[in-house]
Amino acid sequence: MNENNEHFDIGDYPRPRRPWFGPKRFGSGYGPRTWQGWLVTAVLVAFAIVVATLTKGHMPLVLIGVIPALAVPLLIMAIQRR
């Protein structure tokens, strides 16, 4: 029995995918790193603009646009860190 590798599969696996979002080079926070990250960002910005236009400043309804715009990127980053 091999002491170090008996419980590990050391097969050839594909490289892990690049994270969609990562730390910014300048400033603080995270930003898109791949085309998928930019697509998610564009869709969320468009969604927030449409909701803001349709609700015309009604605060409870504006939250319908703001919550997904904040939650979706955070959820994607949390999933990709696993």
C-alpha positions as CSV (number, residue, x, y, z in Angstrom):
1,M,0.0,0.0,0.0
2,N,1.1,3.5,-0.8
3,E,1.0,5.6,2.3
4,N,0.4,9.0,0.8
5,N,-1.8,8.3,-2.2
6,E,-4.0,5.4,-1.2
7,H,-7.0,7.6,-0.6
8,F,-6.5,10.1,-3.4
9,D,-7.4,9.9,-7.0
10,I,-4.5,11.5,-8.9
11,G,-6.1,11.2,-12.4
12,D,-5.8,13.9,-15.1
13,Y,-8.6,16.4,-14.6
14,P,-9.3,19.5,-16.7
15,R,-8.1,22.8,-15.3
16,P,-10.7,24.7,-13.2
17,R,-12.5,27.5,-14.9
18,R,-11.6,31.1,-14.4
19,P,-13.9,32.9,-11.9
20,W,-16.4,35.3,-13.5
21,F,-15.6,38.0,-10.9
22,G,-12.4,38.9,-9.1
23,P,-10.6,41.6,-7.2
24,K,-10.1,44.9,-9.0
25,R,-6.5,45.9,-9.9
26,F,-7.2,49.4,-8.9
27,G,-9.5,50.5,-6.1
28,S,-11.5,48.1,-3.9
29,G,-14.1,45.5,-4.5
30,Y,-14.7,43.0,-7.3
31,G,-15.3,43.3,-11.0
32,P,-16.0,41.1,-14.0
33,R,-13.1,39.0,-15.3
34,T,-14.6,37.0,-18.1
35,W,-17.2,37.5,-20.8
36,Q,-19.7,35.7,-18.5
37,G,-19.1,38.2,-15.8
38,W,-19.5,41.1,-18.2
39,L,-22.8,39.6,-19.5
40,V,-24.2,39.2,-15.9
41,T,-23.2,42.8,-15.1
42,A,-24.8,44.1,-18.3
43,V,-28.1,42.2,-17.7
44,L,-28.3,43.4,-14.1
45,V,-27.7,47.0,-15.1
46,A,-30.3,46.8,-17.8
47,F,-32.7,45.2,-15.3
48,A,-32.1,47.9,-12.7
49,I,-32.7,50.6,-15.3
50,V,-35.9,49.1,-16.5
51,V,-37.2,48.6,-12.9
52,A,-36.2,52.2,-12.0
53,T,-38.0,53.5,-15.1
54,L,-41.2,51.6,-14.5
55,T,-41.4,52.3,-10.8
56,K,-40.6,56.1,-11.1
57,G,-39.1,56.5,-7.7
58,H,-41.5,54.4,-5.6
59,M,-39.1,53.1,-2.9
60,P,-40.6,49.7,-2.2
61,L,-40.7,48.8,-5.9
62,V,-37.1,50.1,-6.5
63,L,-35.9,47.4,-4.1
64,I,-37.1,44.9,-6.6
65,G,-34.4,46.1,-8.9
66,V,-31.7,46.8,-6.3
67,I,-31.8,43.5,-4.4
68,P,-31.1,41.3,-7.5
69,A,-28.4,43.7,-8.8
70,L,-26.5,43.2,-5.5
71,A,-27.4,39.6,-4.7
72,V,-26.7,37.9,-8.0
73,P,-23.0,38.8,-8.3
74,L,-22.4,38.0,-4.6
75,L,-24.1,34.6,-5.1
76,I,-22.0,33.9,-8.1
77,M,-18.8,34.8,-6.3
78,A,-19.8,32.6,-3.3
79,I,-20.5,29.6,-5.6
80,Q,-17.2,30.0,-7.4
81,R,-15.1,30.1,-4.2
82,R,-16.2,26.5,-3.3
